[in-house]
Amino acid sequence: MKTFVVVNPAAAGGGAGKHWPKISRELQAALAPFDSALSSKPGEVTTLVRGAIAAGAKNVIAVGGDGTVNEAVNGLCDGESAPANDVTFGFVMYGTGGDFRRSLDLPKGVHAAIENLRHGRTQVIDLGRLRYTGPDGAPALRWFNNISSFGFSGEVVRAVNAAHYSKMLGGKFSFLWNSFLELRKYQGCKVDITIDGETVSEDVCTAAICNGRYFGGGMKMAPNAALDDGHFDVVVVRQEPRLTLFDMRLLYSGAHVDHPNVSVFRGRRIEAKPVSNAPIYLDVEGEAPGSLPATFEIVPKALRVRC
């Protein structure tokens, strides 16, 4: 089968590009011959993967962070349609967060990732199909493999992506530091959230629609989520009483789900609409593509992942 490797050289502050020659040699030693391409701008990974699939690639491997993985997944999808069932996806995680790797219970490191690509199993997982409002106000569509969220998390990811120095100290530190900075000024957002036809109106700090378990550089947002159960875990963190930095530490163990202002729901279709005109930003796999209103739909058994 034809294999295509797509690389985001800007991932991990340019580290992925710097170390790509070494990663490439390891991949060549472990796998059959492959074609490869390096992206040069945001969004290009999606375009490169679509081109490779059109040219007959059946195995696609992404090298980069969670955003790169998600761009590649979107390249495997064709508009409304999920990836073809004869295509297999894998990745070498080399970025700021590493949350999809955690949700799949995969070990850290390039060598471990390549060993999984060579000897690992294939798992068929669900995907999320997200309709949202783009930066220009027009409707947009995007797929997600792990977690999408909005509210406070949308503000944090915008801050993380604009940061430079905090990223140099690692993904976990960057997300925690920028969470601390944003938490001091965040005022919450009023949202109507409809889960499989049932609506709850909340003053939300963060709401996360979870296929996987981890986001934010290691925060265990949805400890009971499963990538292949046909449902989202919807974790709603209310604005009042306000979370403190002390409370936020609970996110790393998953103990926050027992906090009095956290509720967890399960559903297949989630609609989120702002009550006011203030923008409520999305966080989709560590990227900030747009804002509410948005609709999240689960697509069961949509992606074959080599892990």
KAJOMO-V573741 format. One record per run of one state. SS is the DSSP state (hx for helix, st for strand, lp for the rest). FROM is the first residue (numbers start at 0). TO is the last residue. If there is no record, write none. Layout:
ss	from	to
SS	FROM	TO
SS	FROM	TO
This chain:
ss	from	to
lp	0	1
st	2	7
lp	8	9
hx	10	29
lp	30	32
st	33	38
lp	39	42
hx	43	53
lp	54	57
st	58	63
lp	64	64
hx	65	75
lp	76	76
st	77	77
lp	78	79
st	80	80
lp	81	86
st	87	92
lp	93	97
hx	98	102
lp	103	108
hx	109	118
lp	119	120
st	121	133
lp	134	137
st	138	143
lp	144	145
st	146	150
hx	151	161
lp	162	164
hx	165	168
lp	169	169
hx	170	182
lp	183	187
st	188	194
lp	195	196
st	197	209
lp	210	213
st	214	214
lp	215	217
st	218	218
lp	219	230
st	231	237
lp	238	243
hx	244	251
lp	252	253
hx	254	257
lp	258	260
st	261	266
lp	267	267
st	268	273
lp	274	279
st	280	283
lp	284	285
st	286	286
lp	287	288
st	289	305
lp	306	306
